[in-house]
Amino acid sequence: MTISYFVYFEDATAPGTAIGDADRHRLLDLVRRLPGLSRANLFTPTTAGGPFTNDGPPPRLALQLVFPDLPSLESVLAPEGALQALTATEQWPCLSGTTVTQQAMITRPFPVPNADTSAAGPRCSYLVHYPGHAEDLNAWLRHYLTHHSRLMMGFAGIREIEIFTRADWCDSMPWRRVHHMQRNKIVFDNAAALTAALESPALDAMRKDFRAFPPFTGGNIHYPMHTYSIIPARI
């Protein structure tokens, strides 16, 4: 299993602030040159319909950096690591005023009936996280990974499913660590396809199953995000 490193740049005081195209391309170039990177995604906010539209402002920017193992990730997070370039705030005025959080997690991909990685433009991801705690984490994960994940496959037009579970990691970044018990990412061709899925009977089955979850606290948070896939540079 690979390791996904999530970085969220959040700004509750100025929701809707956008990253310009020039800054986005600079960020994409920085990320694609990270040593040891397997793949990555850059996320910026978009809008979608469905029942989960009141979860607060989305992050101004989010990153998912995927590495083959923890040592590869920890190398870019070291005091002289390549990702330290993103902490030079004077070089990134587009991220001014944001609060930054980070978390490394185990990546768990799941098959979908109509997977397609051929799209040339940005897609739409639904980023979900569970920030709280399960009464019995083993029971929670067993139910979610073996049952709830299968219900996600029922969404028409779904292109990708990944579920992320906790890992311990070392870093020298100046950003606040979070320890969400789980994250999900489901991917569609665009926001309209995501909206259709969230307004379909498949969501009814998921909401019914939600009521059967093992006990947990903290709820869940949902963000629809434009998704720019990053292919690493081979230098």
ChimeraX commands (.cxc) that place a marker at each C-alpha (Angstrom):
marker #1 position 0.00,0.00,0.00 radius 0.5
marker #1 position 1.20,3.50,-0.79 radius 0.5
marker #1 position 1.30,6.51,1.53 radius 0.5
marker #1 position -0.79,9.60,0.84 radius 0.5
marker #1 position 0.27,12.88,2.42 radius 0.5
marker #1 position -2.52,15.45,2.67 radius 0.5
marker #1 position -1.92,19.18,3.06 radius 0.5
marker #1 position -4.87,21.55,3.45 radius 0.5
marker #1 position -4.52,25.34,3.18 radius 0.5
marker #1 position -7.67,26.65,4.87 radius 0.5
marker #1 position -8.95,30.19,5.30 radius 0.5
marker #1 position -12.24,30.62,7.13 radius 0.5
marker #1 position -11.96,34.43,7.00 radius 0.5
marker #1 position -11.95,34.71,3.19 radius 0.5
marker #1 position -13.87,31.74,1.79 radius 0.5
marker #1 position -13.94,31.58,-1.97 radius 0.5
marker #1 position -10.46,33.02,-2.46 radius 0.5
marker #1 position -9.06,31.38,-5.56 radius 0.5
marker #1 position -5.59,30.33,-6.63 radius 0.5
marker #1 position -4.73,31.99,-9.95 radius 0.5
marker #1 position -3.65,29.99,-12.97 radius 0.5
marker #1 position -0.02,31.17,-12.78 radius 0.5
marker #1 position 0.32,30.17,-9.12 radius 0.5
marker #1 position -1.40,26.85,-9.78 radius 0.5
marker #1 position 1.11,26.05,-12.52 radius 0.5
marker #1 position 4.00,26.99,-10.19 radius 0.5
marker #1 position 2.59,24.67,-7.53 radius 0.5
marker #1 position 2.12,21.86,-10.04 radius 0.5
marker #1 position 5.73,22.24,-11.16 radius 0.5
marker #1 position 7.05,22.19,-7.58 radius 0.5
marker #1 position 5.07,19.07,-6.71 radius 0.5
marker #1 position 5.93,17.11,-9.85 radius 0.5
marker #1 position 9.65,17.55,-9.09 radius 0.5
marker #1 position 9.48,16.09,-5.56 radius 0.5
marker #1 position 11.98,13.20,-5.27 radius 0.5
marker #1 position 10.38,9.78,-4.91 radius 0.5
marker #1 position 6.87,10.97,-5.74 radius 0.5
marker #1 position 4.62,8.27,-7.27 radius 0.5
marker #1 position 1.74,10.55,-8.24 radius 0.5
marker #1 position -0.14,13.52,-6.82 radius 0.5
marker #1 position -3.31,15.58,-7.01 radius 0.5
marker #1 position -3.84,19.30,-6.55 radius 0.5
marker #1 position -7.34,20.34,-5.45 radius 0.5
marker #1 position -9.10,23.71,-5.67 radius 0.5
marker #1 position -12.70,24.43,-4.63 radius 0.5
marker #1 position -15.75,23.94,-6.80 radius 0.5
marker #1 position -19.46,23.54,-6.09 radius 0.5
marker #1 position -21.80,20.58,-6.36 radius 0.5
marker #1 position -25.33,19.74,-5.33 radius 0.5
marker #1 position -26.56,17.04,-2.99 radius 0.5
marker #1 position -27.34,17.05,0.72 radius 0.5
marker #1 position -23.90,17.95,2.13 radius 0.5
marker #1 position -23.55,21.63,1.27 radius 0.5
marker #1 position -23.23,23.13,4.76 radius 0.5
marker #1 position -19.87,21.79,5.91 radius 0.5
marker #1 position -18.15,25.16,5.99 radius 0.5
marker #1 position -15.72,26.81,3.57 radius 0.5
marker #1 position -13.50,24.44,1.61 radius 0.5
marker #1 position -9.72,24.71,1.70 radius 0.5
marker #1 position -8.26,27.29,-0.67 radius 0.5
marker #1 position -5.87,24.57,-1.80 radius 0.5
marker #1 position -5.36,20.91,-0.94 radius 0.5
marker #1 position -2.66,18.47,-1.97 radius 0.5
marker #1 position -2.49,14.68,-2.02 radius 0.5
marker #1 position 1.10,13.55,-2.47 radius 0.5
marker #1 position 1.48,9.80,-2.95 radius 0.5
marker #1 position 4.74,8.00,-2.14 radius 0.5
marker #1 position 5.65,4.31,-2.31 radius 0.5
marker #1 position 6.58,4.18,1.38 radius 0.5
marker #1 position 7.07,6.28,4.51 radius 0.5
marker #1 position 10.85,6.80,4.12 radius 0.5
marker #1 position 10.28,8.36,0.69 radius 0.5
marker #1 position 7.71,10.75,2.14 radius 0.5
marker #1 position 9.76,11.57,5.21 radius 0.5
marker #1 position 12.72,12.47,3.00 radius 0.5
marker #1 position 10.85,15.39,1.41 radius 0.5
marker #1 position 9.55,16.48,4.85 radius 0.5
marker #1 position 13.02,16.55,6.46 radius 0.5
marker #1 position 14.69,19.87,7.48 radius 0.5
marker #1 position 16.37,20.10,4.06 radius 0.5
marker #1 position 13.63,18.23,2.21 radius 0.5
marker #1 position 12.24,19.39,-1.11 radius 0.5
marker #1 position 8.78,20.26,0.22 radius 0.5
marker #1 position 10.26,22.90,2.53 radius 0.5
marker #1 position 10.14,25.18,-0.54 radius 0.5
marker #1 position 6.37,25.41,-0.03 radius 0.5
marker #1 position 6.82,26.82,3.50 radius 0.5
marker #1 position 8.60,29.96,2.23 radius 0.5
marker #1 position 5.53,32.14,2.65 radius 0.5
marker #1 position 7.04,35.13,0.86 radius 0.5
marker #1 position 7.27,32.97,-2.27 radius 0.5
marker #1 position 3.59,31.98,-2.14 radius 0.5
marker #1 position 1.43,35.09,-1.55 radius 0.5
marker #1 position -1.51,33.14,-3.00 radius 0.5
marker #1 position -1.53,31.12,0.25 radius 0.5
marker #1 position -1.23,34.13,2.56 radius 0.5
marker #1 position -3.54,34.01,5.56 radius 0.5
marker #1 position -4.21,30.29,5.38 radius 0.5
marker #1 position -3.97,27.81,8.23 radius 0.5
marker #1 position -2.11,24.71,7.10 radius 0.5
marker #1 position -2.74,21.16,8.31 radius 0.5
marker #1 position -1.00,17.93,7.35 radius 0.5
marker #1 position -1.55,14.19,7.70 radius 0.5
marker #1 position 0.11,11.08,6.29 radius 0.5
marker #1 position -2.21,8.13,5.71 radius 0.5
marker #1 position -2.28,4.64,4.23 radius 0.5
marker #1 position -3.85,4.61,0.74 radius 0.5
marker #1 position -6.49,1.95,0.13 radius 0.5
marker #1 position -7.74,1.93,-3.50 radius 0.5
marker #1 position -10.97,0.15,-4.45 radius 0.5
marker #1 position -12.07,-1.01,-7.91 radius 0.5
marker #1 position -14.86,0.78,-9.76 radius 0.5
marker #1 position -16.85,-0.62,-12.69 radius 0.5
marker #1 position -16.02,2.24,-15.08 radius 0.5
marker #1 position -12.54,3.41,-14.12 radius 0.5
marker #1 position -11.09,5.82,-16.65 radius 0.5
marker #1 position -7.85,7.74,-16.33 radius 0.5
marker #1 position -7.82,9.17,-19.85 radius 0.5
marker #1 position -9.42,12.56,-19.13 radius 0.5
marker #1 position -7.16,15.41,-20.23 radius 0.5
marker #1 position -8.68,18.17,-18.08 radius 0.5
marker #1 position -9.41,18.49,-14.38 radius 0.5
marker #1 position -11.90,16.17,-12.80 radius 0.5
marker #1 position -14.05,16.58,-9.70 radius 0.5
marker #1 position -13.20,14.86,-6.42 radius 0.5
marker #1 position -15.33,14.59,-3.31 radius 0.5
marker #1 position -12.94,14.84,-0.37 radius 0.5
marker #1 position -14.43,13.54,2.87 radius 0.5
marker #1 position -12.86,13.24,6.29 radius 0.5
marker #1 position -13.93,11.88,9.65 radius 0.5
marker #1 position -12.13,14.05,12.23 radius 0.5
marker #1 position -13.31,12.30,15.38 radius 0.5
marker #1 position -12.92,8.93,17.05 radius 0.5
marker #1 position -14.54,5.53,16.84 radius 0.5
marker #1 position -15.49,3.68,20.00 radius 0.5
marker #1 position -13.90,0.58,18.45 radius 0.5
marker #1 position -11.69,1.57,15.52 radius 0.5
marker #1 position -11.20,-2.01,14.38 radius 0.5
marker #1 position -14.97,-2.55,14.15 radius 0.5
marker #1 position -15.36,0.80,12.40 radius 0.5
marker #1 position -12.74,0.06,9.75 radius 0.5
marker #1 position -13.93,-3.49,9.20 radius 0.5
marker #1 position -17.46,-2.24,8.50 radius 0.5
marker #1 position -16.40,0.71,6.36 radius 0.5
marker #1 position -13.77,-1.04,4.28 radius 0.5
marker #1 position -15.71,-4.23,3.64 radius 0.5
marker #1 position -19.26,-2.88,3.34 radius 0.5
marker #1 position -19.59,0.89,2.93 radius 0.5
marker #1 position -16.92,0.94,0.22 radius 0.5
marker #1 position -19.01,-1.45,-1.87 radius 0.5
marker #1 position -21.96,0.94,-1.73 radius 0.5
marker #1 position -19.76,3.71,-3.14 radius 0.5
marker #1 position -19.26,1.55,-6.22 radius 0.5
marker #1 position -22.97,1.96,-6.94 radius 0.5
marker #1 position -22.56,5.62,-7.90 radius 0.5
marker #1 position -23.10,6.03,-11.64 radius 0.5
marker #1 position -20.12,7.66,-13.32 radius 0.5
marker #1 position -17.67,7.09,-10.48 radius 0.5
marker #1 position -14.07,6.89,-11.73 radius 0.5
marker #1 position -12.02,6.27,-8.60 radius 0.5
marker #1 position -12.40,5.33,-4.93 radius 0.5
marker #1 position -9.66,5.69,-2.33 radius 0.5
marker #1 position -10.06,5.33,1.43 radius 0.5
marker #1 position -7.28,6.48,3.74 radius 0.5
marker #1 position -6.51,5.22,7.23 radius 0.5
marker #1 position -4.10,6.53,9.84 radius 0.5
marker #1 position -0.34,6.20,9.90 radius 0.5
marker #1 position 2.47,7.56,12.08 radius 0.5
marker #1 position 5.09,9.70,10.36 radius 0.5
marker #1 position 8.06,11.97,11.05 radius 0.5
marker #1 position 8.40,15.49,9.63 radius 0.5
marker #1 position 10.06,18.87,10.10 radius 0.5
marker #1 position 7.32,20.96,8.52 radius 0.5
marker #1 position 5.95,24.03,10.36 radius 0.5
marker #1 position 2.37,22.91,9.78 radius 0.5
marker #1 position -0.13,21.59,12.33 radius 0.5
marker #1 position -0.66,17.86,12.39 radius 0.5
marker #1 position -4.17,16.45,12.36 radius 0.5
marker #1 position -5.15,12.88,13.16 radius 0.5
marker #1 position -8.43,12.28,11.37 radius 0.5
marker #1 position -9.44,8.68,11.78 radius 0.5
marker #1 position -10.30,8.33,8.07 radius 0.5
marker #1 position -10.47,10.17,4.75 radius 0.5
marker #1 position -12.16,9.25,1.46 radius 0.5
marker #1 position -11.74,10.46,-2.10 radius 0.5
marker #1 position -14.21,9.62,-4.83 radius 0.5
marker #1 position -13.67,11.01,-8.33 radius 0.5
marker #1 position -16.05,11.93,-11.15 radius 0.5
marker #1 position -15.61,13.50,-14.57 radius 0.5
marker #1 position -17.06,16.82,-13.41 radius 0.5
marker #1 position -19.21,18.50,-10.76 radius 0.5
marker #1 position -22.41,17.69,-12.65 radius 0.5
marker #1 position -21.62,13.97,-12.49 radius 0.5
marker #1 position -20.88,14.24,-8.77 radius 0.5
marker #1 position -24.15,16.09,-8.21 radius 0.5
marker #1 position -26.08,13.41,-10.09 radius 0.5
marker #1 position -24.49,10.72,-7.92 radius 0.5
marker #1 position -25.33,12.58,-4.70 radius 0.5
marker #1 position -28.94,12.96,-5.81 radius 0.5
marker #1 position -29.32,9.32,-6.88 radius 0.5
marker #1 position -30.80,6.28,-5.07 radius 0.5
marker #1 position -27.25,5.03,-4.48 radius 0.5
marker #1 position -26.85,7.73,-1.85 radius 0.5
marker #1 position -30.00,6.51,-0.08 radius 0.5
marker #1 position -28.34,3.13,0.43 radius 0.5
marker #1 position -25.22,4.81,1.80 radius 0.5
marker #1 position -27.21,6.97,4.21 radius 0.5
marker #1 position -29.08,3.90,5.44 radius 0.5
marker #1 position -25.76,2.15,6.04 radius 0.5
marker #1 position -24.42,5.26,7.80 radius 0.5
marker #1 position -27.05,4.72,10.50 radius 0.5
marker #1 position -25.59,1.24,11.04 radius 0.5
marker #1 position -22.00,2.43,11.57 radius 0.5
marker #1 position -20.25,1.35,14.76 radius 0.5
marker #1 position -20.41,4.23,17.28 radius 0.5
marker #1 position -18.17,7.21,16.55 radius 0.5
marker #1 position -17.92,10.92,17.29 radius 0.5
marker #1 position -17.01,13.94,15.24 radius 0.5
marker #1 position -19.24,13.58,12.20 radius 0.5
marker #1 position -17.86,13.98,8.68 radius 0.5
marker #1 position -16.91,16.83,6.35 radius 0.5
marker #1 position -17.41,16.93,2.57 radius 0.5
marker #1 position -15.70,19.15,-0.02 radius 0.5
marker #1 position -16.21,19.04,-3.81 radius 0.5
marker #1 position -12.91,19.99,-5.45 radius 0.5
marker #1 position -11.49,20.51,-8.93 radius 0.5
marker #1 position -8.75,17.90,-9.29 radius 0.5
marker #1 position -5.53,18.32,-11.25 radius 0.5
marker #1 position -3.58,15.08,-11.59 radius 0.5
marker #1 position 0.20,15.38,-11.41 radius 0.5
marker #1 position 2.61,13.05,-13.17 radius 0.5
marker #1 position 6.09,13.17,-11.53 radius 0.5
marker #1 position 8.98,14.58,-13.50 radius 0.5
marker #1 position 11.64,11.99,-14.34 radius 0.5
marker #1 position 14.85,13.93,-13.86 radius 0.5
marker link #1:1,2 radius 0.2
marker link #1:2,3 radius 0.2
marker link #1:3,4 radius 0.2
marker link #1:4,5 radius 0.2
marker link #1:5,6 radius 0.2
marker link #1:6,7 radius 0.2
marker link #1:7,8 radius 0.2
marker link #1:8,9 radius 0.2
marker link #1:9,10 radius 0.2
marker link #1:10,11 radius 0.2
marker link #1:11,12 radius 0.2
marker link #1:12,13 radius 0.2
marker link #1:13,14 radius 0.2
marker link #1:14,15 radius 0.2
marker link #1:15,16 radius 0.2
marker link #1:16,17 radius 0.2
marker link #1:17,18 radius 0.2
marker link #1:18,19 radius 0.2
marker link #1:19,20 radius 0.2
marker link #1:20,21 radius 0.2
marker link #1:21,22 radius 0.2
marker link #1:22,23 radius 0.2
marker link #1:23,24 radius 0.2
marker link #1:24,25 radius 0.2
marker link #1:25,26 radius 0.2
marker link #1:26,27 radius 0.2
marker link #1:27,28 radius 0.2
marker link #1:28,29 radius 0.2
marker link #1:29,30 radius 0.2
marker link #1:30,31 radius 0.2
marker link #1:31,32 radius 0.2
marker link #1:32,33 radius 0.2
marker link #1:33,34 radius 0.2
marker link #1:34,35 radius 0.2
marker link #1:35,36 radius 0.2
marker link #1:36,37 radius 0.2
marker link #1:37,38 radius 0.2
marker link #1:38,39 radius 0.2
marker link #1:39,40 radius 0.2
marker link #1:40,41 radius 0.2
marker link #1:41,42 radius 0.2
marker link #1:42,43 radius 0.2
marker link #1:43,44 radius 0.2
marker link #1:44,45 radius 0.2
marker link #1:45,46 radius 0.2
marker link #1:46,47 radius 0.2
marker link #1:47,48 radius 0.2
marker link #1:48,49 radius 0.2
marker link #1:49,50 radius 0.2
marker link #1:50,51 radius 0.2
marker link #1:51,52 radius 0.2
marker link #1:52,53 radius 0.2
marker link #1:53,54 radius 0.2
marker link #1:54,55 radius 0.2
marker link #1:55,56 radius 0.2
marker link #1:56,57 radius 0.2
marker link #1:57,58 radius 0.2
marker link #1:58,59 radius 0.2
marker link #1:59,60 radius 0.2
marker link #1:60,61 radius 0.2
marker link #1:61,62 radius 0.2
marker link #1:62,63 radius 0.2
marker link #1:63,64 radius 0.2
marker link #1:64,65 radius 0.2
marker link #1:65,66 radius 0.2
marker link #1:66,67 radius 0.2
marker link #1:67,68 radius 0.2
marker link #1:68,69 radius 0.2
marker link #1:69,70 radius 0.2
marker link #1:70,71 radius 0.2
marker link #1:71,72 radius 0.2
marker link #1:72,73 radius 0.2
marker link #1:73,74 radius 0.2
marker link #1:74,75 radius 0.2
marker link #1:75,76 radius 0.2
marker link #1:76,77 radius 0.2
marker link #1:77,78 radius 0.2
marker link #1:78,79 radius 0.2
marker link #1:79,80 radius 0.2
marker link #1:80,81 radius 0.2
marker link #1:81,82 radius 0.2
marker link #1:82,83 radius 0.2
marker link #1:83,84 radius 0.2
marker link #1:84,85 radius 0.2
marker link #1:85,86 radius 0.2
marker link #1:86,87 radius 0.2
marker link #1:87,88 radius 0.2
marker link #1:88,89 radius 0.2
marker link #1:89,90 radius 0.2
marker link #1:90,91 radius 0.2
marker link #1:91,92 radius 0.2
marker link #1:92,93 radius 0.2
marker link #1:93,94 radius 0.2
marker link #1:94,95 radius 0.2
marker link #1:95,96 radius 0.2
marker link #1:96,97 radius 0.2
marker link #1:97,98 radius 0.2
marker link #1:98,99 radius 0.2
marker link #1:99,100 radius 0.2
marker link #1:100,101 radius 0.2
marker link #1:101,102 radius 0.2
marker link #1:102,103 radius 0.2
marker link #1:103,104 radius 0.2
marker link #1:104,105 radius 0.2
marker link #1:105,106 radius 0.2
marker link #1:106,107 radius 0.2
marker link #1:107,108 radius 0.2
marker link #1:108,109 radius 0.2
marker link #1:109,110 radius 0.2
marker link #1:110,111 radius 0.2
marker link #1:111,112 radius 0.2
marker link #1:112,113 radius 0.2
marker link #1:113,114 radius 0.2
marker link #1:114,115 radius 0.2
marker link #1:115,116 radius 0.2
marker link #1:116,117 radius 0.2
marker link #1:117,118 radius 0.2
marker link #1:118,119 radius 0.2
marker link #1:119,120 radius 0.2
marker link #1:120,121 radius 0.2
marker link #1:121,122 radius 0.2
marker link #1:122,123 radius 0.2
marker link #1:123,124 radius 0.2
marker link #1:124,125 radius 0.2
marker link #1:125,126 radius 0.2
marker link #1:126,127 radius 0.2
marker link #1:127,128 radius 0.2
marker link #1:128,129 radius 0.2
marker link #1:129,130 radius 0.2
marker link #1:130,131 radius 0.2
marker link #1:131,132 radius 0.2
marker link #1:132,133 radius 0.2
marker link #1:133,134 radius 0.2
marker link #1:134,135 radius 0.2
marker link #1:135,136 radius 0.2
marker link #1:136,137 radius 0.2
marker link #1:137,138 radius 0.2
marker link #1:138,139 radius 0.2
marker link #1:139,140 radius 0.2
marker link #1:140,141 radius 0.2
marker link #1:141,142 radius 0.2
marker link #1:142,143 radius 0.2
marker link #1:143,144 radius 0.2
marker link #1:144,145 radius 0.2
marker link #1:145,146 radius 0.2
marker link #1:146,147 radius 0.2
marker link #1:147,148 radius 0.2
marker link #1:148,149 radius 0.2
marker link #1:149,150 radius 0.2
marker link #1:150,151 radius 0.2
marker link #1:151,152 radius 0.2
marker link #1:152,153 radius 0.2
marker link #1:153,154 radius 0.2
marker link #1:154,155 radius 0.2
marker link #1:155,156 radius 0.2
marker link #1:156,157 radius 0.2
marker link #1:157,158 radius 0.2
marker link #1:158,159 radius 0.2
marker link #1:159,160 radius 0.2
marker link #1:160,161 radius 0.2
marker link #1:161,162 radius 0.2
marker link #1:162,163 radius 0.2
marker link #1:163,164 radius 0.2
marker link #1:164,165 radius 0.2
marker link #1:165,166 radius 0.2
marker link #1:166,167 radius 0.2
marker link #1:167,168 radius 0.2
marker link #1:168,169 radius 0.2
marker link #1:169,170 radius 0.2
marker link #1:170,171 radius 0.2
marker link #1:171,172 radius 0.2
marker link #1:172,173 radius 0.2
marker link #1:173,174 radius 0.2
marker link #1:174,175 radius 0.2
marker link #1:175,176 radius 0.2
marker link #1:176,177 radius 0.2
marker link #1:177,178 radius 0.2
marker link #1:178,179 radius 0.2
marker link #1:179,180 radius 0.2
marker link #1:180,181 radius 0.2
marker link #1:181,182 radius 0.2
marker link #1:182,183 radius 0.2
marker link #1:183,184 radius 0.2
marker link #1:184,185 radius 0.2
marker link #1:185,186 radius 0.2
marker link #1:186,187 radius 0.2
marker link #1:187,188 radius 0.2
marker link #1:188,189 radius 0.2
marker link #1:189,190 radius 0.2
marker link #1:190,191 radius 0.2
marker link #1:191,192 radius 0.2
marker link #1:192,193 radius 0.2
marker link #1:193,194 radius 0.2
marker link #1:194,195 radius 0.2
marker link #1:195,196 radius 0.2
marker link #1:196,197 radius 0.2
marker link #1:197,198 radius 0.2
marker link #1:198,199 radius 0.2
marker link #1:199,200 radius 0.2
marker link #1:200,201 radius 0.2
marker link #1:201,202 radius 0.2
marker link #1:202,203 radius 0.2
marker link #1:203,204 radius 0.2
marker link #1:204,205 radius 0.2
marker link #1:205,206 radius 0.2
marker link #1:206,207 radius 0.2
marker link #1:207,208 radius 0.2
marker link #1:208,209 radius 0.2
marker link #1:209,210 radius 0.2
marker link #1:210,211 radius 0.2
marker link #1:211,212 radius 0.2
marker link #1:212,213 radius 0.2
marker link #1:213,214 radius 0.2
marker link #1:214,215 radius 0.2
marker link #1:215,216 radius 0.2
marker link #1:216,217 radius 0.2
marker link #1:217,218 radius 0.2
marker link #1:218,219 radius 0.2
marker link #1:219,220 radius 0.2
marker link #1:220,221 radius 0.2
marker link #1:221,222 radius 0.2
marker link #1:222,223 radius 0.2
marker link #1:223,224 radius 0.2
marker link #1:224,225 radius 0.2
marker link #1:225,226 radius 0.2
marker link #1:226,227 radius 0.2
marker link #1:227,228 radius 0.2
marker link #1:228,229 radius 0.2
marker link #1:229,230 radius 0.2
marker link #1:230,231 radius 0.2
marker link #1:231,232 radius 0.2
marker link #1:232,233 radius 0.2
marker link #1:233,234 radius 0.2
marker link #1:234,235 radius 0.2
view
